[in-house]
Structures are given as C-alpha cells and as structure tokens.
Amino acid sequence: MQIGIVVFSHTGNTRSVVDALATRLEEEGHEASVLALRPRGAYRPGDSSAELDEVIDPRPFDRVVFATPVHAFSLPAISAAYFAQLDDLEGVEMVGLVTQALPFASLGATRTLGQIAQRARERGARYLGGASISWSKRRRADRIEAALDRLVGLLTR
Ligand SMILES: Cc1cc2nc3c(=O)[nH]c(=O)nc-3n(C[C@H](O)[C@H](O)[C@H](O)COP(=O)(O)O)c2cc1C
C-alpha cells in the first residue's frame, strides 16, 4: 500500500512520531512518503493569515495520514490552511495524528482530531479514525508505541 503522511511540526515532536510511523510501515512492506507542510515565510503560531509554500496533493496515495500538533486547543493555523487549499478529497481515505503537551486528550487533542475529521469529510474524504499522543514525560514512549500500533492498524486493515 502507498501511504502519504502529511505533517506539520513546529518543534519536531510530531515529526519524530511520523518518522517512526514511516519506518514501521516500511518494515511491514508498505511505501510511506513523508510530506512536510512548510509555512511561507516566518510562521507565527495563531496567525490566521498563515500560508503554505506549496499544495501537497494527498490524492495519489491509497491512504493518507494528516499529522499536526495541537495549538491553543485546536488545529494550528497552518494545518487549517492546508485543508482550506484542498477542495476535492473524493476517494481519499484519511487518518489523523495529533501531539499535544498536556496530559489529557480532552485538553486539545480530541477537539483537534475532530477538526481534522470534519475538514476531511467536508471535502469528500473518508475519515478512518485517529490517534493522539500527550508529550508529557511520564511513560511517553509507551504512549507513542500505542499510537503507532493504532495508526498502523487503521492504515493497513
Ligand atoms: C502556540 C502553541 C500552542 C499550544 N497549545 C497547546 C494546547 O492547547 N494544548 C496542549 O496540550 N499543548 C499545546 N501546545 C504544545 C504542543 O501541542 C506540543 O508541544 C506538541 O507536541 C508540539 O508538536 P511539534 O513539536 O510537532 O510542533 C502548544 C504549543 C504551541 C507552540
């Protein structure tokens, strides 16, 4: 299966998970392409006029992961800008991944995954589910492993 992983990562946490996910998928015989969203110019979190350098088309892939941190309990402006650029996601099957600092998913991750699902569906994609990771230190590695297991399951079943 050809899997595209579209990622925004401001400080590297989400990117590190995505790289581990790509490795896992390749070990299982899939092709994984990591496609990083790059803000045009200096990115200021919360700047709703944020724009992207290029449009990354998710349609060539069998399944797509959209990965992002939580900013202010929500989808960061640049991640929202990604969806705003795409109008037709008919035929796309999408999975969400979010990372956040706070210990409970109710403090941003659940809402942000919901925003990914809503934006994907509004454009005609099928949303398959998602995973979130709290970056708080205690047992972080276990949470990352659990999220990777869930994502690999969603992407390859
Ligand atoms: C501007 C800003 C807002 C943030 N807001 C939240 C938040 O509402 N809830 C939370 O748990 N973490 C929040 N965080 C922390 C990040 O979501 C967390 O560190 C994440 O893992 C960063 O991912 P990244 O390194 O891929 O950018 C925020 C970080 C930034 C920079």
The ligand as a Tripos MOL2 file, in Angstrom:
@<TRIPOS>MOLECULE
LIG
   31    33     1     0     0
SMALL
NO_CHARGES

@<TRIPOS>ATOM
      1 C1          1.4450   28.0970   20.1330 C.3       1 LIG1
      2 C2          1.3170   26.7790   20.8070 C.ar      1 LIG1
      3 C3          0.1100   26.4030   21.3680 C.ar      1 LIG1
      4 C4         -0.0220   25.1780   22.0340 C.ar      1 LIG1
      5 N1         -1.2290   24.8290   22.5710 N.ar      1 LIG1
      6 C5         -1.3610   23.6390   23.2060 C.ar      1 LIG1
      7 C6         -2.6190   23.2400   23.7520 C.ar      1 LIG1
      8 O1         -3.6400   23.9140   23.6530 O.2       1 LIG1
      9 N2         -2.6980   22.0520   24.4190 N.ar      1 LIG1
     10 C7         -1.5960   21.2390   24.5710 C.ar      1 LIG1
     11 O2         -1.7030   20.1860   25.1940 O.2       1 LIG1
     12 N3         -0.4000   21.5710   24.0180 N.ar      1 LIG1
     13 C8         -0.2640   22.7500   23.3380 C.ar      1 LIG1
     14 N4          0.9460   23.0900   22.7710 N.ar      1 LIG1
     15 C9          2.0690   22.1370   22.8400 C.3       1 LIG1
     16 C10         2.2200   21.3280   21.5640 C.3       1 LIG1
     17 O3          0.9790   20.8630   21.0790 O.3       1 LIG1
     18 C11         3.1080   20.1080   21.7990 C.3       1 LIG1
     19 O4          4.3390   20.5020   22.3460 O.3       1 LIG1
     20 C12         3.3070   19.3260   20.5090 C.3       1 LIG1
     21 O5          3.8030   18.0430   20.7910 O.3       1 LIG1
     22 C13         4.2800   20.0670   19.5890 C.3       1 LIG1
     23 O6          4.4160   19.3660   18.4020 O.3       1 LIG1
     24 P1          5.5270   19.7650   17.3320 P.3       1 LIG1
     25 O7          6.8640   19.6570   18.0440 O.co2     1 LIG1
     26 O8          5.3850   18.7550   16.2510 O.co2     1 LIG1
     27 O9          5.2600   21.1510   16.8770 O.co2     1 LIG1
     28 C14         1.0880   24.3030   22.1150 C.ar      1 LIG1
     29 C15         2.3080   24.6860   21.5390 C.ar      1 LIG1
     30 C16         2.4350   25.9110   20.8770 C.ar      1 LIG1
     31 C17         3.7530   26.2880   20.2540 C.3       1 LIG1
@<TRIPOS>BOND
     1     1     2 1
     2     2     3 ar
     3     2    30 ar
     4     3     4 ar
     5     4     5 ar
     6     4    28 ar
     7     5     6 ar
     8     6     7 ar
     9     6    13 1
    10     7     8 2
    11     7     9 ar
    12     9    10 ar
    13    10    11 2
    14    10    12 ar
    15    12    13 ar
    16    13    14 ar
    17    14    15 1
    18    14    28 ar
    19    15    16 1
    20    16    17 1
    21    16    18 1
    22    18    19 1
    23    18    20 1
    24    20    21 1
    25    20    22 1
    26    22    23 1
    27    23    24 1
    28    24    25 2
    29    24    26 1
    30    24    27 1
    31    28    29 ar
    32    29    30 ar
    33    30    31 1
@<TRIPOS>SUBSTRUCTURE
     1 LIG1         1 GROUP 0 **** ****
